[in-house]
Amino acid sequence: MANTNSKFGFLPIGRDGGGPLAAAQYAKTAAHTQALFVGDIVFQSALSAAASDAGLPLPGCTSLQNGTPGTTLWLGSVINHGAAATITRHFVWDTPDTIFIGQGDDSTSLTQAAVAGKNTIFVTGTGNATTKKSNMSFDASAWTTTASTSLDVRALRLHNRVGNAEGAYAVVEVMILKHSKGQGSVGGY
C-alpha cells in the first residue's frame, strides 16, 4: 500500500535521550495574521500576551509562515489551533531534543539509505480549516549532507505510517536543527 498525500505538520513521538515529552505555554498576538494549526512549526516572537490567569505575560510565538526556512531559529510544534488575527494561547512542544514525524511535500520516493542523517528545510502551508490540522511538511527532494547552518531538520529514519515505510510521501522522523532554545545543533546532530 502506498503512502497517501495527507500532510499533518510535525507531531512529537519522543525525545532523543528518552524521558517524557514537555510543552510550554506561549501566545500568538492579534498582530500575527496567520492562524496556527495543530502540528504547525512556530518560532518565538518579540510580542507577548497576558496569561489567562492574569499571571506573568506569556512569551510570544508566530507561524513558520512568518519566518524564513533555512534561517529562522525554530521553537517547536503547536498542540492546539488558534484563529487568525486574534490573541490565542498555545502549548508548544519546545524541548530541543524532541523527535517529530512529518511528511514529505511531494511524490519523491524516499528510502532509509537516502535520508537517514541528512538535512532539509521546512515547507510552509496553510492548515486545514475543517480539521484544524497543519499542512506543513519538509522538502522531500532536497535532502543533503550540508551543514545544519542553512537547513531546518535532520532525518533520523523513515517511519512506517501505512505499511510502506519507503516511497512517495514518506513519513520521516526528524529533529529540529536550529532550535531557539538551547544550542543551534541539538543532541550532537
N, CA and C atoms as an extended XYZ file, in Angstrom:
567
Properties=species:S:1:pos:R:3:atomname:S:1:resname:S:1:resid:I:1 pbc="F F F"
N         0.832       -1.161        0.000 N   MET     1
C         0.000        0.000        0.000 CA  MET     1
C         0.889        1.240        0.000 C   MET     1
N         0.601        2.187       -0.854 N   ALA     2
C         1.417        3.391       -0.974 CA  ALA     2
C         1.056        4.404        0.100 C   ALA     2
N         2.008        5.269        0.443 N   ASN     3
C         1.730        6.360        1.363 CA  ASN     3
C         0.800        7.350        0.681 C   ASN     3
N        -0.104        7.963        1.432 N   THR     4
C        -1.024        8.938        0.861 CA  THR     4
C        -0.510       10.339        1.112 C   THR     4
N        -0.936       11.278        0.276 N   ASN     5
C        -0.557       12.668        0.429 CA  ASN     5
C        -1.543       13.328        1.382 C   ASN     5
N        -1.264       13.241        2.658 N   SER     6
C        -2.129       13.855        3.675 CA  SER     6
C        -1.252       14.472        4.758 C   SER     6
N        -0.605       15.585        4.411 N   LYS     7
C         0.321       16.249        5.326 CA  LYS     7
C        -0.380       16.628        6.635 C   LYS     7
N         0.349       16.556        7.736 N   PHE     8
C        -0.237       16.785        9.061 CA  PHE     8
C         0.657       17.631        9.953 C   PHE     8
N         1.629       18.304        9.382 N   GLY     9
C         2.537       19.103       10.182 CA  GLY     9
C         3.587       18.232       10.846 C   GLY     9
N         4.000       18.603       12.047 N   PHE    10
C         5.044       17.883       12.769 CA  PHE    10
C         4.536       17.521       14.161 C   PHE    10
N         4.447       16.220       14.406 N   LEU    11
C         3.912       15.716       15.662 CA  LEU    11
C         5.019       15.029       16.461 C   LEU    11
N         5.094       15.293       17.767 N   PRO    12
C         6.157       14.695       18.590 CA  PRO    12
C         5.886       13.217       18.845 C   PRO    12
N         6.958       12.419       18.833 N   ILE    13
C         6.801       10.994       19.142 CA  ILE    13
C         7.757       10.534       20.242 C   ILE    13
N         8.612       11.411       20.726 N   GLY    14
C         9.543       11.039       21.782 CA  GLY    14
C        10.661       12.054       21.888 C   GLY    14
N        11.650       11.706       22.696 N   ARG    15
C        12.825       12.555       22.852 CA  ARG    15
C        14.067       11.741       22.569 C   ARG    15
N        15.077       12.390       22.040 N   ASP    16
C        16.304       11.722       21.650 CA  ASP    16
C        16.949       10.985       22.817 C   ASP    16
N        16.954       11.591       23.984 N   GLY    17
C        17.580       10.968       25.142 CA  GLY    17
C        16.611       10.201       26.018 C   GLY    17
N        15.382       10.004       25.553 N   GLY    18
C        14.358        9.379       26.377 CA  GLY    18
C        13.716       10.409       27.289 C   GLY    18
N        12.938        9.959       28.225 N   GLY    19
C        12.257       10.869       29.140 CA  GLY    19
C        10.942       11.353       28.555 C   GLY    19
N        10.148       12.029       29.386 N   PRO    20
C         8.832       12.476       28.935 CA  PRO    20
C         8.918       13.665       27.989 C   PRO    20
N         7.898       13.794       27.156 N   LEU    21
C         7.783       14.971       26.304 CA  LEU    21
C         7.400       16.164       27.169 C   LEU    21
N         7.802       17.353       26.772 N   ALA    22
C         7.477       18.548       27.533 CA  ALA    22
C         6.995       19.651       26.590 C   ALA    22
N         6.024       20.406       27.071 N   ALA    23
C         5.495       21.535       26.312 CA  ALA    23
C         5.403       22.732       27.245 C   ALA    23
N         5.505       23.920       26.675 N   ALA    24
C         5.382       25.154       27.445 CA  ALA    24
C         4.322       26.021       26.784 C   ALA    24
N         3.759       26.962       27.556 N   GLN    25
C         2.708       27.804       27.013 CA  GLN    25
C         3.287       29.084       26.425 C   GLN    25
N         2.770       29.435       25.246 N   TYR    26
C         3.130       30.655       24.527 CA  TYR    26
C         1.828       31.300       24.066 C   TYR    26
N         1.938       32.476       23.466 N   ALA    27
C         0.743       33.140       22.954 CA  ALA    27
C         1.029       33.733       21.574 C   ALA    27
N         0.030       33.662       20.716 N   LYS    28
C         0.072       34.346       19.419 CA  LYS    28
C        -0.755       35.615       19.569 C   LYS    28
N        -0.190       36.751       19.211 N   THR    29
C        -0.917       38.013       19.351 CA  THR    29
C        -1.769       38.271       18.115 C   THR    29
N        -2.672       39.235       18.232 N   ALA    30
C        -3.546       39.600       17.116 CA  ALA    30
C        -2.752       40.190       15.955 C   ALA    30
N        -1.540       40.672       16.216 N   ALA    31
C        -0.703       41.243       15.154 CA  ALA    31
C        -0.258       40.186       14.142 C   ALA    31
N        -0.257       38.928       14.555 N   HIS    32
C         0.139       37.846       13.655 CA  HIS    32
C        -1.110       37.316       12.968 C   HIS    32
N        -1.196       37.557       11.675 N   THR    33
C        -2.444       37.333       10.940 CA  THR    33
C        -2.650       35.912       10.440 C   THR    33
N        -1.670       35.019       10.616 N   GLN    34
C        -1.859       33.627       10.216 CA  GLN    34
C        -2.439       32.836       11.383 C   GLN    34
N        -3.400       31.985       11.084 N   ALA    35
C        -3.909       31.055       12.097 CA  ALA    35
C        -2.821       30.028       12.382 C   ALA    35
N        -2.842       29.453       13.574 N   LEU    36
C        -1.945       28.355       13.907 CA  LEU    36
C        -2.764       27.071       13.949 C   LEU    36
N        -2.236       26.032       13.320 N   PHE    37
C        -2.923       24.749       13.234 CA  PHE    37
C        -2.136       23.696       14.008 C   PHE    37
N        -2.817       22.656       14.463 N   VAL    38
C        -2.185       21.582       15.228 CA  VAL    38
C        -1.046       20.980       14.403 C   VAL    38
N         0.166       21.016       14.929 N   GLY    39
C         1.338       20.498       14.232 CA  GLY    39
C         2.143       21.550       13.488 C   GLY    39
N         1.677       22.811       13.463 N   ASP    40
C         2.437       23.881       12.805 CA  ASP    40
C         3.749       24.134       13.538 C   ASP    40
N         4.783       24.447       12.789 N   ILE    41
C         6.063       24.861       13.353 CA  ILE    41
C         5.993       26.357       13.639 C   ILE    41
N         6.489       26.753       14.813 N   VAL    42
C         6.468       28.159       15.208 CA  VAL    42
C         7.847       28.594       15.668 C   VAL    42
N         8.022       29.901       15.742 N   PHE    43
C         9.236       30.460       16.332 CA  PHE    43
C         8.837       31.542       17.329 C   PHE    43
N         9.775       31.919       18.200 N   GLN    44
C         9.473       32.920       19.211 CA  GLN    44
C         9.298       34.281       18.586 C   GLN    44
N         8.329       35.015       19.106 N   SER    45
C         8.039       36.367       18.660 CA  SER    45
C         8.450       37.338       19.757 C   SER    45
N         8.757       38.549       19.375 N   ALA    46
C         9.104       39.579       20.365 CA  ALA    46
C         7.866       40.047       21.122 C   ALA    46
N         6.674       39.806       20.567 N   LEU    47
C         5.427       40.222       21.195 CA  LEU    47
C         4.972       39.179       22.207 C   LEU    47
N         4.404       39.626       23.312 N   SER    48
C         3.885       38.699       24.319 CA  SER    48
C         2.409       39.009       24.546 C   SER    48
N         1.741       38.167       25.344 N   ALA    49
C         0.324       38.375       25.644 CA  ALA    49
C         0.071       37.995       27.094 C   ALA    49
N        -1.002       38.518       27.637 N   ALA    50
C        -1.352       38.230       29.022 CA  ALA    50
C        -1.727       36.765       29.180 C   ALA    50
N        -1.354       36.192       30.307 N   ALA    51
C        -1.752       34.827       30.631 CA  ALA    51
C        -3.232       34.810       30.985 C   ALA    51
N        -3.884       33.677       30.779 N   SER    52
C        -5.317       33.584       31.070 CA  SER    52
C        -5.612       33.706       32.567 C   SER    52
N        -4.629       33.455       33.419 N   ASP    53
C        -4.839       33.552       34.863 CA  ASP    53
C        -4.320       34.881       35.427 C   ASP    53
N        -4.065       35.859       34.558 N   ALA    54
C        -3.574       37.185       34.931 CA  ALA    54
C        -2.186       37.136       35.564 C   ALA    54
N        -1.446       36.047       35.323 N   GLY    55
C        -0.082       35.927       35.821 CA  GLY    55
C         0.889       36.669       34.915 C   GLY    55
N         2.126       36.234       34.932 N   LEU    56
C         3.144       36.853       34.078 CA  LEU    56
C         2.767       36.712       32.610 C   LEU    56
N         3.159       37.678       31.778 N   PRO    57
C         2.855       37.577       30.346 CA  PRO    57
C         3.469       36.320       29.736 C   PRO    57
N         2.773       35.766       28.752 N   LEU    58
C         3.283       34.589       28.042 CA  LEU    58
C         4.206       35.031       26.921 C   LEU    58
N         5.325       34.337       26.717 N   PRO    59
C         6.183       34.676       25.584 CA  PRO    59
C         5.413       34.459       24.286 C   PRO    59
N         5.758       35.234       23.286 N   GLY    60
C         5.042       35.160       22.016 CA  GLY    60
C         5.579       34.081       21.095 C   GLY    60
N         4.698       33.614       20.191 N   CYS    61
C         5.105       32.700       19.128 CA  CYS    61
C         4.357       33.082       17.865 C   CYS    61
N         4.908       32.712       16.741 N   THR    62
C         4.274       33.001       15.464 CA  THR    62
C         4.588       31.879       14.480 C   THR    62
N         3.827       31.832       13.408 N   SER    63
C         3.885       30.746       12.437 CA  SER    63
C         5.179       30.708       11.627 C   SER    63
N         5.541       29.500       11.221 N   LEU    64
C         6.628       29.291       10.262 CA  LEU    64
C         6.461       30.195        9.042 C   LEU    64
N         5.214       30.502        8.691 N   GLN    65
C         4.959       31.348        7.515 CA  GLN    65
C         5.507       32.757        7.684 C   GLN    65
N         5.770       33.186        8.912 N   ASN    66
C         6.370       34.496        9.162 CA  ASN    66
C         7.887       34.421        9.274 C   ASN    66
N         8.445       33.221        9.237 N   GLY    67
C         9.887       33.032        9.333 CA  GLY    67
C        10.495       32.737        7.974 C   GLY    67
N        11.748       32.369        7.979 N   THR    68
C        12.454       32.031        6.754 CA  THR    68
C        13.058       30.641        6.895 C   THR    68
N        12.480       29.635        6.196 N   PRO    69
C        13.074       28.298        6.265 CA  PRO    69
C        14.561       28.353        5.925 C   PRO    69
N        15.356       27.643        6.705 N   GLY    70
C        16.794       27.633        6.491 CA  GLY    70
C        17.523       28.729        7.231 C   GLY    70
N        16.793       29.678        7.850 N   THR    71
C        17.416       30.798        8.543 CA  THR    71
C        16.901       30.958        9.970 C   THR    71
N        15.587       30.970       10.141 N   THR    72
C        14.976       31.236       11.440 CA  THR    72
C        15.286       30.134       12.449 C   THR    72
N        15.461       30.523       13.722 N   LEU    73
C        15.607       29.556       14.806 CA  LEU    73
C        14.204       29.153       15.244 C   LEU    73
N        13.885       27.866       15.131 N   TRP    74
C        12.536       27.380       15.390 CA  TRP    74
C        12.356       27.022       16.844 C   TRP    74
N        11.105       27.066       17.301 N   LEU    75
C        10.755       26.763       18.678 CA  LEU    75
C        10.251       25.327       18.821 C   LEU    75
N         9.331       24.920       17.975 N   GLY    76
C         8.744       23.590       18.048 CA  GLY    76
C         7.406       23.565       17.346 C   GLY    76
N         6.547       22.581       17.693 N   SER    77
C         5.244       22.490       17.036 CA  SER    77
C         4.107       22.733       18.018 C   SER    77
N         3.036       23.292       17.498 N   VAL    78
C         1.881       23.722       18.280 CA  VAL    78
C         0.939       22.545       18.551 C   VAL    78
N         0.377       22.508       19.763 N   ILE    79
C        -0.542       21.445       20.155 CA  ILE    79
C        -1.990       21.780       19.805 C   ILE    79
N        -2.345       23.070       19.833 N   ASN    80
C        -3.743       23.446       19.625 CA  ASN    80
C        -3.896       24.521       18.551 C   ASN    80
N        -5.098       24.622       17.991 N   HIS    81
C        -5.428       25.581       16.938 CA  HIS    81
C        -5.639       26.967       17.540 C   HIS    81
N        -5.311       27.994       16.751 N   GLY    82
C        -5.576       29.379       17.140 CA  GLY    82
C        -6.002       30.183       15.928 C   GLY    82
N        -7.108       30.889       16.018 N   ALA    83
C        -7.651       31.656       14.895 CA  ALA    83
C        -6.717       32.788       14.478 C   ALA    83
N        -6.831       33.185       13.226 N   ALA    84
C        -6.007       34.269       12.676 CA  ALA    84
C        -6.384       35.611       13.305 C   ALA    84
N        -5.407       36.479       13.445 N   ALA    85
C        -5.574       37.865       13.879 CA  ALA    85
C        -6.302       38.003       15.218 C   ALA    85
N        -6.148       37.038       16.103 N   THR    86
C        -6.698       37.113       17.451 CA  THR    86
C        -5.630       36.644       18.434 C   THR    86
N        -5.754       37.054       19.679 N   ILE    87
C        -4.836       36.566       20.704 CA  ILE    87
C        -5.255       35.141       21.051 C   ILE    87
N        -4.335       34.210       20.890 N   THR    88
C        -4.612       32.819       21.230 CA  THR    88
C        -3.433       32.266       22.031 C   THR    88
N        -3.742       31.415       22.985 N   ARG    89
C        -2.710       30.807       23.823 CA  ARG    89
C        -2.465       29.381       23.345 C   ARG    89
N        -1.196       29.001       23.305 N   HIS    90
C        -0.824       27.706       22.729 CA  HIS    90
C         0.186       26.988       23.602 C   HIS    90
N         0.043       25.675       23.653 N   PHE    91
C         1.111       24.851       24.193 CA  PHE    91
C         1.963       24.418       23.010 C   PHE    91
N         3.278       24.486       23.178 N   VAL    92
C         4.225       24.181       22.115 CA  VAL    92
C         5.201       23.119       22.611 C   VAL    92
N         5.390       22.066       21.793 N   TRP    93
C         6.420       21.054       22.085 CA  TRP    93
C         7.751       21.725       21.792 C   TRP    93
N         8.414       22.254       22.818 N   ASP    94
C         9.584       23.099       22.587 CA  ASP    94
C        10.893       22.548       23.142 C   ASP    94
N        10.909       21.307       23.621 N   THR    95
C        12.140       20.737       24.134 CA  THR    95
C        13.108       20.481       22.977 C   THR    95
N        14.358       20.950       23.066 N   PRO    96
C        15.278       20.838       21.928 CA  PRO    96
C        15.536       19.435       21.405 C   PRO    96
N        15.427       18.394       22.230 N   ASP    97
C        15.722       17.049       21.732 CA  ASP    97
C        14.469       16.250       21.354 C   ASP    97
N        13.359       16.947       21.109 N   THR    98
C        12.119       16.274       20.707 CA  THR    98
C        12.259       15.713       19.297 C   THR    98
N        11.800       14.489       19.127 N   ILE    99
C        11.755       13.862       17.800 CA  ILE    99
C        10.330       14.000       17.279 C   ILE    99
N        10.209       14.522       16.060 N   PHE   100
C         8.906       14.721       15.418 CA  PHE   100
C         8.786       13.784       14.220 C   PHE   100
N         7.551       13.529       13.795 N   ILE   101
C         7.348       12.902       12.493 CA  ILE   101
C         6.674       13.931       11.599 C   ILE   101
N         7.039       13.918       10.338 N   GLY   102
C         6.454       14.812        9.351 CA  GLY   102
C         6.488       14.142        7.991 C   GLY   102
N         5.674       14.638        7.081 N   GLN   103
C         5.566       14.041        5.754 CA  GLN   103
C         6.236       14.922        4.706 C   GLN   103
N         6.766       14.264        3.671 N   GLY   104
C         7.377       14.982        2.564 CA  GLY   104
C         6.352       15.781        1.772 C   GLY   104
N         6.830       16.795        1.051 N   ASP   105
C         5.930       17.699        0.337 CA  ASP   105
C         5.575       17.245       -1.073 C   ASP   105
N         6.203       16.189       -1.556 N   ASP   106
C         5.907       15.774       -2.932 CA  ASP   106
C         6.068       14.269       -3.081 C   ASP   106
N         5.968       13.806       -4.288 N   SER   107
C         5.987       12.360       -4.534 CA  SER   107
C         7.385       11.785       -4.734 C   SER   107
N         8.429       12.528       -4.302 N   THR   108
C         9.778       11.997       -4.365 CA  THR   108
C         9.837       10.699       -3.572 C   THR   108
N        10.377        9.656       -4.172 N   SER   109
C        10.474        8.368       -3.497 CA  SER   109
C        11.661        8.393       -2.546 C   SER   109
N        11.397        8.170       -1.263 N   LEU   110
C        12.439        8.216       -0.250 CA  LEU   110
C        12.736        6.816        0.263 C   LEU   110
N        13.993        6.585        0.574 N   THR   111
C        14.410        5.323        1.191 CA  THR   111
C        15.202        5.651        2.449 C   THR   111
N        15.305        4.682        3.305 N   GLN   112
C        16.069        4.853        4.543 CA  GLN   112
C        17.492        5.298        4.223 C   GLN   112
N        18.119        4.647        3.282 N   ALA   113
C        19.511        4.945        2.928 CA  ALA   113
C        19.662        6.353        2.360 C   ALA   113
N        18.618        6.857        1.682 N   ALA   114
C        18.712        8.160        1.027 CA  ALA   114
C        18.537        9.331        1.984 C   ALA   114
N        17.863        9.136        3.133 N   VAL   115
C        17.568       10.279        4.001 CA  VAL   115
C        18.209       10.230        5.380 C   VAL   115
N        18.472        9.065        5.938 N   ALA   116
C        18.971        8.977        7.319 CA  ALA   116
C        20.252        9.787        7.488 C   ALA   116
N        20.260       10.682        8.463 N   GLY   117
C        21.420       11.507        8.751 CA  GLY   117
C        21.568       12.717        7.867 C   GLY   117
N        20.618       12.960        6.970 N   LYS   118
C        20.698       14.125        6.085 CA  LYS   118
C        19.763       15.232        6.556 C   LYS   118
N        19.935       16.412        5.970 N   ASN   119
C        19.208       17.607        6.385 CA  ASN   119
C        18.387       18.171        5.237 C   ASN   119
N        17.299       18.878        5.591 N   THR   120
C        16.482       19.570        4.597 CA  THR   120
C        15.770       20.730        5.277 C   THR   120
N        14.919       21.452        4.532 N   ILE   121
C        14.214       22.608        5.088 CA  ILE   121
C        12.725       22.320        5.264 C   ILE   121
N        12.078       23.144        6.093 N   PHE   122
C        10.633       23.092        6.253 CA  PHE   122
C         9.958       23.681        5.021 C   PHE   122
N         8.726       23.267        4.776 N   VAL   123
C         7.899       23.836        3.714 CA  VAL   123
C         6.627       24.362        4.365 C   VAL   123
N         6.299       25.635        4.111 N   THR   124
C         5.108       26.230        4.712 CA  THR   124
C         3.849       25.701        4.045 C   THR   124
N         2.731       25.988        4.649 N   GLY   125
C         1.447       25.624        4.090 CA  GLY   125
C         0.352       26.011        5.062 C   GLY   125
N        -0.743       26.554        4.541 N   THR   126
C        -1.875       26.913        5.380 CA  THR   126
C        -2.606       25.655        5.792 C   THR   126
N        -2.985       25.559        7.040 N   GLY   127
C        -3.649       24.371        7.558 CA  GLY   127
C        -5.053       24.175        7.038 C   GLY   127
N        -5.649       23.066        7.435 N   ASN   128
C        -6.998       22.701        7.024 CA  ASN   128
C        -8.007       23.348        7.967 C   ASN   128
N        -8.861       24.226        7.444 N   ALA   129
C        -9.825       24.959        8.267 CA  ALA   129
C       -10.881       24.045        8.876 C   ALA   129
N       -11.127       22.895        8.283 N   THR   130
C       -12.126       21.965        8.807 CA  THR   130
C       -11.571       21.113        9.935 C   THR   130
N       -10.419       20.484        9.700 N   THR   131
C        -9.841       19.585       10.707 CA  THR   131
C        -8.964       20.315       11.719 C   THR   131
N        -8.560       21.550       11.398 N   LYS   132
C        -7.666       22.363       12.237 CA  LYS   132
C        -6.262       21.781       12.314 C   LYS   132
N        -5.902       20.924       11.349 N   LYS   133
C        -4.564       20.310       11.332 CA  LYS   133
C        -3.655       21.044       10.351 C   LYS   133
N        -2.369       20.998       10.647 N   SER   134
C        -1.349       21.642        9.834 CA  SER   134
C        -1.213       20.997        8.459 C   SER   134
N        -0.687       21.774        7.527 N   ASN   135
C        -0.355       21.279        6.196 CA  ASN   135
C         1.132       21.492        5.917 C   ASN   135
N         1.923       21.746        6.978 N   MET   136
C         3.364       21.957        6.816 CA  MET   136
C         4.057       20.619        6.617 C   MET   136
N         5.217       20.663        5.952 N   SER   137
C         5.943       19.438        5.634 CA  SER   137
C         7.430       19.765        5.533 C   SER   137
N         8.203       18.827        4.980 N   PHE   138
C         9.617       19.088        4.716 CA  PHE   138
C         9.858       18.918        3.224 C   PHE   138
N        10.944       19.505        2.738 N   ASP   139
C        11.284       19.429        1.315 CA  ASP   139
C        11.869       18.055        1.010 C   ASP   139
N        11.047       17.188        0.421 N   ALA   140
C        11.437       15.791        0.185 CA  ALA   140
C        12.465       15.624       -0.922 C   ALA   140
N        12.621       16.628       -1.756 N   SER   141
C        13.551       16.483       -2.878 CA  SER   141
C        14.890       17.164       -2.623 C   SER   141
N        15.107       17.665       -1.405 N   ALA   142
C        16.323       18.444       -1.152 CA  ALA   142
C        17.166       17.908        0.000 C   ALA   142
N        17.104       16.601        0.297 N   TRP   143
C        17.935       16.053        1.371 CA  TRP   143
C        19.408       16.185        0.998 C   TRP   143
N        20.215       16.656        1.936 N   THR   144
C        21.617       16.898        1.667 CA  THR   144
C        22.446       16.662        2.927 C   THR   144
N        23.731       16.486        2.753 N   THR   145
C        24.633       16.338        3.897 CA  THR   145
C        25.233       17.675        4.316 C   THR   145
N        24.761       18.768        3.692 N   THR   146
C        25.248       20.104        4.023 CA  THR   146
C        25.091       20.389        5.515 C   THR   146
N        25.974       21.219        6.051 N   ALA   147
C        25.910       21.582        7.460 CA  ALA   147
C        24.568       22.205        7.809 C   ALA   147
N        24.185       22.075        9.069 N   SER   148
C        22.860       22.499        9.507 CA  SER   148
C        22.661       24.008        9.560 C   SER   148
N        23.676       24.812        9.306 N   THR   149
C        23.526       26.258        9.426 CA  THR   149
C        22.535       26.835        8.431 C   THR   149
N        22.242       26.149        7.334 N   SER   150
C        21.300       26.679        6.350 CA  SER   150
C        20.076       25.789        6.194 C   SER   150
N        19.886       24.837        7.102 N   LEU   151
C        18.784       23.891        6.979 CA  LEU   151
C        18.017       23.794        8.293 C   LEU   151
N        16.866       23.117        8.271 N   ASP   152
C        15.984       23.117        9.427 CA  ASP   152
C        15.916       21.807       10.198 C   ASP   152
N        15.895       20.679        9.499 N   VAL   153
C        15.693       19.401       10.180 CA  VAL   153
C        16.704       18.351        9.743 C   VAL   153
N        16.951       17.401       10.644 N   ARG   154
C        17.817       16.261       10.365 CA  ARG   154
C        16.956       15.012       10.410 C   ARG   154
N        17.044       14.184        9.378 N   ALA   155
C        16.290       12.930        9.335 CA  ALA   155
C        16.960       11.887       10.203 C   ALA   155
N        16.172       11.205       11.018 N   LEU   156
C        16.687       10.105       11.818 CA  LEU   156
C        16.405        8.779       11.122 C   LEU   156
N        15.157        8.577       10.713 N   ARG   157
C        14.782        7.360        9.976 CA  ARG   157
C        13.386        7.531        9.402 C   ARG   157
N        13.064        6.703        8.407 N   LEU   158
C        11.716        6.689        7.881 CA  LEU   158
C        10.801        6.041        8.900 C   LEU   158
N         9.584        6.478        8.934 N   HIS   159
C         8.609        5.988        9.914 CA  HIS   159
C         7.513        5.237        9.160 C   HIS   159
N         7.191        4.051        9.599 N   ASN   160
C         6.189        3.236        8.917 CA  ASN   160
C         4.799        3.741        9.243 C   ASN   160
N         4.179        4.438        8.281 N   ARG   161
C         2.878        5.044        8.528 CA  ARG   161
C         1.723        4.177        8.059 C   ARG   161
N         1.797        3.654        6.871 N   VAL   162
C         0.684        2.859        6.325 CA  VAL   162
C         1.177        1.546        5.742 C   VAL   162
N         2.137        0.935        6.396 N   GLY   163
C         2.630       -0.353        5.926 CA  GLY   163
C         3.740       -0.250        4.894 C   GLY   163
N         4.078        0.967        4.459 N   ASN   164
C         5.124        1.157        3.466 CA  ASN   164
C         6.021        2.289        3.937 C   ASN   164
N         7.102        1.950        4.613 N   ALA   165
C         7.978        2.978        5.181 CA  ALA   165
C         8.775        3.726        4.122 C   ALA   165
N         8.864        3.192        2.921 N   GLU   166
C         9.622        3.849        1.879 CA  GLU   166
C         8.702        4.210        0.722 C   GLU   166
N         9.123        5.189       -0.075 N   GLY   167
C         8.364        5.561       -1.252 CA  GLY   167
C         7.893        6.989       -1.209 C   GLY   167
N         6.928        7.302       -2.076 N   ALA   168
C         6.406        8.651       -2.212 CA  ALA   168
C         5.679        9.089       -0.953 C   ALA   168
N         5.736       10.382       -0.655 N   TYR   169
C         5.079       10.987        0.505 CA  TYR   169
C         5.428       10.268        1.806 C   TYR   169
N         6.654        9.826        1.919 N   ALA   170
C         7.085        9.081        3.103 CA  ALA   170
C         7.035        9.955        4.349 C   ALA   170
N         6.808        9.324        5.474 N   VAL   171
C         6.824        9.984        6.774 CA  VAL   171
C         8.183        9.713        7.411 C   VAL   171
N         8.828       10.781        7.889 N   VAL   172
C        10.197       10.683        8.385 CA  VAL   172
C        10.272       11.221        9.818 C   VAL   172
N        11.040       10.538       10.658 N   GLU   173
C        11.331       11.035       11.997 CA  GLU   173
C        12.456       12.058       11.861 C   GLU   173
N        12.243       13.251       12.428 N   VAL   174
C        13.222       14.332       12.301 CA  VAL   174
C        13.443       15.027       13.640 C   VAL   174
N        14.571       15.720       13.716 N   MET   175
C        14.843       16.632       14.827 CA  MET   175
C        15.088       18.011       14.263 C   MET   175
N        14.605       19.036       14.975 N   ILE   176
C        14.853       20.414       14.556 CA  ILE   176
C        16.319       20.734       14.838 C   ILE   176
N        17.023       21.202       13.811 N   LEU   177
C        18.450       21.508       13.947 CA  LEU   177
C        18.689       22.873       14.577 C   LEU   177
N        17.943       23.865       14.127 N   LYS   178
C        18.191       25.235       14.555 CA  LYS   178
C        17.108       25.642       15.523 C   LYS   178
N        17.310       25.290       16.773 N   HIS   179
C        16.302       25.470       17.805 CA  HIS   179
C        16.560       26.751       18.572 C   HIS   179
N        15.511       27.523       18.872 N   SER   180
C        15.695       28.789       19.580 CA  SER   180
C        15.966       28.602       21.062 C   SER   180
N        15.707       27.404       21.589 N   LYS   181
C        16.028       27.113       22.992 CA  LYS   181
C        17.238       26.198       23.014 C   LYS   181
N        18.252       26.572       23.726 N   GLY   182
C        19.442       25.724       23.783 CA  GLY   182
C        20.355       25.956       22.595 C   GLY   182
N        21.076       24.925       22.211 N   GLN   183
C        22.070       25.036       21.139 CA  GLN   183
C        21.402       25.084       19.774 C   GLN   183
N        22.137       25.566       18.786 N   GLY   184
C        21.646       25.553       17.416 CA  GLY   184
C        21.593       24.146       16.856 C   GLY   184
N        22.513       23.315       17.230 N   SER   185
C        22.529       21.929       16.767 CA  SER   185
C        22.284       21.039       17.966 C   SER   185
N        21.250       20.227       17.884 N   VAL   186
C        20.750       19.501       19.053 CA  VAL   186
C        21.267       18.082       19.126 C   VAL   186
N        21.584       17.628       20.309 N   GLY   187
C        21.904       16.226       20.545 CA  GLY   187
C        23.068       15.701       19.725 C   GLY   187
N        24.005       16.576       19.380 N   GLY   188
C        25.158       16.155       18.595 CA  GLY   188
C        24.870       16.023       17.114 C   GLY   188
N        23.694       16.451       16.694 N   TYR   189
C        23.356       16.332       15.264 CA  TYR   189
C        23.831       17.537       14.513 C   TYR   189
